[in-house]
Amino acid sequence: MIKPKNKYHLKCRKCNHIISDFNEWFDVFQACPNCGNKWVDVEYSADYNKVKELISKSDDEVTSIFHYFDFLPLNDKQNIISAGEGRIPVENWTFLNDYFKKHYNLDLKISVYRNDLSTGTGTFKDVAAALAASVLKENGIKKYVVASTGNIASAFAYYLAKAGISLYVFIPSDALKANEAEISAYGQKVFRVNGDYAKAKKIAAEFSQKNNILISGGNIDPLRVEAKKTMVWEWLRQTGDLPDVYIQALSGGTGPIAIEKGLKDISELGITEKLSRFIMIQPDGCDPMTAGWNDAKKNNFPQGWENDYPVYENPVTLIPTLATGNPATFPIIASLVKKSKGEIISFKETEAVKLARIISFEKAVKIGPAAAIALGGLFEAAKQGLLKNGESVLVNIGESMNRAPDFINDMIYTTEEINSVEDCLPVDRENYRMKLWDDFAY
């Protein structure tokens, strides 16, 4: 049993073995010393009833993810590395409500979780990187390895630089140049691998073993899961309830894993019994989880279905930040989606820029390519009849447009080349609205 003086411990999901803290977890190279399993839960000695107090606070009283310090695996607040991340607003975008009422006769309450406003690097990954940097600092870790398609690496590069920790980043050959530049700017080492994300992960793991340097545990890493679970509590704090439907772009899928953990932590408190229906969205240029899910569903989910999924080698995609061709987390993610009575679907990459233009026009918000896939999934879900009248829907906007310059360039549509003032005619911006919506295939 955990000693009263310990704030938390880690518990193996496979054999229930107890690891005393992250210091021990790092010493055993992030695997259960009893059975070798890498998926663990963090459990806390604090009274979980305190969560009720934390989610009763106003926006002014929440400064960062560390508002939930008592339920994060950090012992000393002096080790906090933060840029104010985690204070992510939930916004109701009424123009989307109006659209789905008019075109699909659906009365929906559509909200967006504005991770593009994160004060770290402007992505869904900032909370995970902030907690990781803090815990690594507390445990005296000076070097760390991560494999990434882009966004997690940028976030880790920033926060670990703030902590004075050297980071070794392995990115696939198609990773965005802007991500590479951001990582390098913080003085962190980049290895651009001649191959896809699967190869980048393989070489990163080999580098970690060869040099005895800790590596990020990926989508089941307890540092990532514990950080991202707080979004559940933030939704409860800001809206008083969880959405009926949760939508996010899907690459590896820490989001659903973290949501389950956030609910598990407060399951005995009577705050909510709702599990949002997960609708996960993949870009059609790299959608192995969608393909695996569709095959399983077609065959009525036969025994062992969760272990049957395709592997795409060197996928050709316009959205490299979501390009996970070998989805090793499919058994976990697909099982959670099925448990929630949800779906895994795809959205056309070629429509992403068109939708991003619409969002910029209607809300003056610049969403990134992965965020456009998530919002596009909202439209695809309605088209497939996956949304029900009266439901509340929350879409996770995972990133801003700022780190995708090619995507920004594709947003240009109002420019006209001229030679003189006689070529210039006044235009009302409202004239663009109909064209933008007409160009979008939904």
N, C-alpha and C positions, 0 to 999 in steps of 0.2 A: 504494500500500500504506500501511497505517497506520504512523505513526511509533512507535517503541518507547516514547516518553515518554507517548503518549496511552493513556488507560485504555480507551477505547472509541471506536467510530465508528458511524454509521448507514449502512445499505446499502439502496438502493432495491430493492424486490422485483420491480419491472418491468424496469429497465435495468441494475441492479447498480452504479449510480453511488454513490460514497462521499461522505457528508457527514461532515465531521470531528468534529462534536460538536453538542450541543444549542444552543450559541451560534449556530452557523451555521444549524442547522435553524430556529431562531426568526427569524434574519435573512432567510431565504428564505420566511418565513411558512408554514412547515410543509408544504412541497411540494418534491419533487425538482426541483432547478434544471435538470436535464437533460431530464426528460420530463413533469414536473408531477404525477407519482404521489404520493399521500399515505400509502401504506403502506410502511413501512420496518422493517427489523430492526436491533436494536442488537447489535453484536458486540464482544467484549471481548478485551483483550490478555492478561489473566490466564490461567493454566493452569486449564482447566476441571476438571482432576483435583481441584482444591481443593474442589469441590462434595462430593466423597466425604467429606472431612474435616468439612465444615459439616453434612452430614446425619447425621453420627455423634454429634453433640452431644446432651446431655441437655436436658430442658425448662428446667432451671435455668440453662443456659448460653445460652439464646435469649431476648433481651430485646425484639425487635421484628423487623419486616421487614428492618431494616438489619443483622441477622445475616448477610445475604447481600450485604453492601456491595460486595465485589469484583466482583459481577455485577449491579450496579445502576448506572445512568448518572449517578453523582454523584462528583465528584472530591475534595471536602473534607468530612470528617465534621463540621466546624464548621457546615455548612449544613443538617444534618439537622433536620427538623421531625417530631417523633414523639410519640405518646401511648401507645406500647407495643403498637401494632397489629401484626397479623401472627402473634402467638403464639396461633393458633387451635387449640383441641383437637379431635381426632377422637375421638368417643365412640361406643361400641357400645350401641345401644338394644335390649336383649334382648327387650323386650315386643313389638317389631315382628317380630323373628325368630320368636317364639312365634305371633304372629298369622298370619303367612304360612305357617307350617308347618301350623297348624290349618285354615285356610280355603282354602289353595291347594296344600297338600302340597308346599311348596317349602322346602328347607333353604337358607336365605340367611344371610349375615353382613351385617347392615345397620348401617352407621355413619352418623353425621351430622357435618358439618363446621360447628362452632359459631360462625359469624360473628356471631351475635347477641351473643356475648361480647366482641366487639372493643372494646378500651378507648378507642377514639376516639368514634365516634357509634353504635356497635352495628350496623354493616352490613358487607356484603361489599365496599363501596366504600372503606373506610377506607385500605386499603393503597395503592390508586391515588392517593387524595388526599394521603397522606403523602409519597409519592415526588414527585408533581407539585409540591407546595408546596416541597419541598427543592430540586428542580431549578430551579424558577422563581426561588427566592431566590438560588441560586448564580449564575444568569445575569442578575441584576439586573432581573427583570421585576416591575413594580409594579402592573399591572392585568391582568385576565384575564376571559374570558367563557366561560360554560357554558350550554348548554340541557339541561334535565333534566325527567324526570317526577317527580323528588322526591329519591330517596336519594343520587344522585351529587352533587346540588347541596348537600344538607345536609353531606355529608362534605367537599366542597371548601370550603364556607363556613367550616367549623370550622378546617381545617388552614391555609387561606390566611390566615385571621384570625391564627392563631398566627405566621405568617410575615410579617405586616404588609402583606399584598397585598390590594388592592381587587378584589372579585369582582362581576361583573354576571351575574345569574342570570335566565334566561328559562324560565318554567314555563308549561305549558298551563292552560287555564281550569279543568280538573277536578283539578288537583294538590291534594294534601291540605293543608289549612290548617296542620296541625302542621309540615309541612316548611317552608312559607312562614314560619311563626313562628320556627323554629329558624334559618333563614338570616338573617332580619332581626335576630334577637337578637345575632348576631355582628357586626352593623354592615355587612352586605353588602347590596348593592342588588338588589331583586327586581322583575322586570317580569312581571306575570301577563298572559299573552297571551290575547286573546279568540279562542280557537281551540284546535285540538288540538296534539299534540306536534310534528307536521310543521311547522305554522305557527310554533311557538315556535322550532324550529331554523332556519327560514328567516329570521325576523326577527333572531335572534341572530347569524347569519352576516352579515347586512346591517349590523348595528350594529358588528360586528368590523371589517368592511372600511371603513365610513364613518369610524370613529374610530382605525383602525390599532392595534387592540388584539388581542392573540393570543386565539384561541378554542380550547377543548378539541377535540381531533381525533376525539372520539367513540370508538366501540368498537375502532377500529384505532389509536388514539393510542398511540405507543410508550411513553409514560409509564404509561398504564393497563396495557398488555400486559406491560411489564417488571415492574411491581409484582405483578400477579396471577399471573405465571408461577411465583412463589415458592411458591404453594400446592402445586404438584407436588412440590417438594423437601420441603415440610413433610409431605406424606403419606408420602413415602419415609422421612423422618427419624422420624416417629412410628410407622409401621406396618411399614416395611421393604418395602412393595410398593405398587403402584397398584391401585385397585379394578377389578374386571371391568367394572362399570357405574358411570358418573358421571351423576347427575341434578341439574339445576338449573332454576329458573324462567327463562324466556327472554323478554327484551324486545328488547335489541339484540344481546347475545351475546359480550361480551368474554371470558367464562370459557373457552369452547372454544378461542378464538384463543390465549389465554394458555397453556392447557394444551399446545397444540401447540408453542408457543415454548419452554416449559420443558423439554419432551422433546427438542426440536431441539438445545438448548444442551448437553445431556448425552448425545446420541445416540452419541458415539464412546467413551463411558466404560464400556460394558458393564454399567451399573447395572440397566437394565431395557429391554426391547424392547416392552413392553406399551403399547398405546393403548387406554385405557378406551373401552367402548362408550358413546357419548353418547346419553342420552335426555333431550331438551329438552322442557320443559313450558310451555305457554301457557294463560292463563285463557281460557275459552270466550267471554268477552265481547270479547276482542281477540286473535284468533289467526290473523293472516294468514300467518305462517310455517307453521303447521300446514296451512292450506288449500293453500298452494303446494306443500308437501311431499307431501300426499296426492294432489294432481293429478299431480305428477311420477311418483310411485310407481305410480299407476294406469296411467299411459302408459309404464311401464317406462323412465323417465328418458331421454326423447328428447334429441337434441342441442339444447343451449341451454336445457335445462330450468331451470337454476339462475337464469336471468334472467326467469323467468315466475312472478310471484307477485301476489296481489291487494293493493290498497291500500285501507285502511279510513279514510275521512275522518270525523273526530269520533266515534270509537268510544265506545259507551256501555258502561261497565265498572265493576264494583265494586272493581277493583284498579288504580287509576290509575298506580301506580308501574311497572306492566308494560304500559302502554297505548302501544305503538309501532305505530300503524296503517300507517305506511309503512316497512316493514322493509328499508332499503337494504342492510343487511348479509346479507340472505338468501343471495345467491350464495356468500358466504364460509362462513356458518354451515352452510347445507344441504350444501355440499360436504364440510365437515369431518364432519358427522353421517354422510353416506354413506360416507366413507372409514373411519369407525369401525364401520360396520355397525349404526348406531344408528337412532333414530326421533325425530320431532318429533310430539308428541301434545298434546291439550288436557285440561284438568281443569275440572269445573264450579265456577264461582265461588261458587255458592250452597252448596257443601259446604265451603268454606274455613273458615268460622267453626266449623262442627261438628267439623272435624278439629283446629282449634286448641284447642278445648275438651278434646278427648281428650288431646292432647299436654300441656296444662297439668295435667290430672288425673293422667295416668300418670307424668309426669316433672317436674312443677312448673317447666316451662319455658314462657315466654311467647313464642310465635313471632308474627311479623308476617304480614300478608296475603300478601306475595310468598313468604315461606317456607312458608306453608300450601299455596300452589299447587305448590311444589316437592315437598313431602312427599305432597301429594295425587297428584302424578304417579307416585309409587312405587306407590300403590294402583291407579291406572289402568293402569300398565304391567303389573302382575300380572294384572289383569282381562283385558287384551288378549293375555296369553301372551307377553309380551316379556322375561320374566326366566327364567333357566334354573336348574335345581337345582344347588346347590353354589356359586353365584356370590357374590362379595362386591360389595356395593352401597354407594356413598357418595352421600349426599344433602347438597347444599350448602344450609344454612340461612342465607339471605342477610341476614336482619334480625331484630330483636326487635320486639315489639309496641309499644314505648314511643312511637313517633312516629305511631301510627295510633289516635287516641282514639275515633273512630267504631267501629273494629274492636274496641277494648277494650270499649266499651259493649255491643256485640253478644255479648260473651262471658258476660254475666250470665244465669244460669239457675237459681240456687239461692235467689233472694230471694223472700220471702213477706211480704206486708203484714199487719200485725197491729194489734189494738187493745188487747190486754191479755195478761198472761202466760198466761191460759187458752188463747190462740190458738197458743201456742208448744209444739210437740212435738219431742222429741229425734229427730234423724235421723243415722244412720250414713252417712258419706260414701261407703262402699262401695255403698250403694243407688243411687248415681248412675251407677256404672260401666256397668251393662247398658244403661241408658237412653241414655247417650252413644253407645255403640257401635251400638245399634239405630237411633238417629236418623241415623247416618252411612250413606250409600247404598252402601258397599262391603263 
